[in-house]
Structure formats: structure tokens, C-alpha cells
Amino acid sequence: MLIAENKIIEEEIISVMKEIGNRLKIDREITTESIPSFIGFTSMALITVMGLLEEKLDITIPNSCYIFVDQDFKQLSIKGAAAKLIKIAKNNGK
């Protein structure tokens, strides 16, 4: 089940990033291995992505959480961000 959840979340992140990327004229391929900040997404654009994900997935991402970096501030791929988002959702935003 966790693999299915990851895949769904990864696809939703990619979908939202493509939507925002089109608005910002970021013409780059986006895959689960993509690291958003490395392909032209600024932190402000990624905060917008997170807000749209909250709406589309009906979840709350805590203000203190940035899903695109780990606890050591290493940039995460979309696959890593999806895993972090699932962990946050299972812990009710903690």
C-alpha cells in the first residue's frame, strides 16, 4: 500500500509542479528524480506548490515544514518530498 501511496503523491507533486512551471515558463522535464530547485523552481514557487498540494490532497502541511528539504537541509527529489509528505500526513502534521 505504501508504494501505491508514494506513486499517487509523486504524480500529484509532478502535476502541480508542471502547472506552476507552465505559468513561470519553466520548460524542464519533471520526473520523480528531479530536484525542484535544480531545475529552476525558486523557494517561493515551491511554497506555492505546497499550498496547492494541501488543497488537492486535503491535507495540512505545517508552516514549519518545507517538504523539499530534509532535516539537514539537503535538497530532496520529488520522490523524497513525497515520502516526507506521507510521513507528515501519517503523523497528523507533526
C-alpha positions in Angstrom: 0.0 0.0 0.0 2.8 2.4 0.8 4.3 2.1 -2.7 0.8 3.0 -4.2 0.6 6.0 -1.8 4.1 7.1 -2.8 3.2 6.8 -6.5 0.0 8.8 -6.2 1.7 11.6 -4.2 4.7 11.7 -6.6 2.3 12.1 -9.5 0.3 14.8 -7.8 3.5 16.8 -7.0 4.6 16.4 -10.6 1.2 17.6 -11.8 1.2 20.7 -9.6 4.8 21.5 -10.5 4.0 21.3 -14.2 1.1 23.6 -13.6 3.2 26.2 -11.8 6.2 25.6 -14.2 3.9 26.4 -17.2 2.9 29.7 -15.5 6.5 30.6 -14.8 7.7 29.4 -18.2 10.0 26.7 -16.7 10.4 24.3 -19.6 12.2 21.4 -18.0 11.3 17.7 -17.8 10.0 16.8 -14.3 10.4 13.3 -13.0 10.4 11.6 -9.6 14.1 12.0 -9.6 14.0 15.8 -10.3 15.2 18.1 -7.6 12.9 21.1 -8.0 15.4 23.8 -7.0 17.9 22.3 -9.5 15.5 22.7 -12.4 14.5 26.3 -11.9 11.9 26.4 -9.1 12.5 29.0 -6.5 11.6 28.5 -2.9 8.6 30.9 -3.4 7.3 28.8 -6.3 7.7 25.7 -4.2 5.8 27.2 -1.3 3.0 27.8 -3.9 3.3 24.1 -4.9 2.9 23.1 -1.3 -0.2 25.2 -0.9 -1.8 23.7 -4.0 -0.9 20.2 -2.7 -2.7 21.0 0.5 -5.8 21.8 -1.4 -5.6 18.9 -3.9 -4.7 16.3 -1.3 -6.9 17.8 1.5 -4.0 17.8 4.0 -2.3 20.4 6.2 1.4 20.9 5.8 2.7 22.7 9.0 4.1 26.2 8.4 7.4 25.0 9.9 7.7 22.2 7.3 9.3 22.6 3.9 8.8 19.3 2.1 11.6 19.8 -0.4 14.5 19.6 2.0 15.4 17.0 4.7 16.3 17.8 8.3 19.9 18.5 7.3 18.7 21.0 4.6 19.7 18.6 1.8 17.5 19.2 -1.3 15.1 16.4 -1.9 13.9 14.9 -5.2 10.2 14.7 -5.8 10.3 11.1 -4.7 11.9 12.2 -1.4 9.4 15.1 -1.0 6.5 12.6 -1.5 7.9 10.3 1.2 8.3 13.2 3.6 4.8 14.4 2.8 3.3 11.0 3.5 5.2 10.8 6.8 3.9 14.2 7.8 0.3 13.2 6.9 0.6 10.0 8.9 1.8 11.9 11.9 -1.1 14.4 11.5 1.2 17.3 10.5 4.0 16.6 13.1 
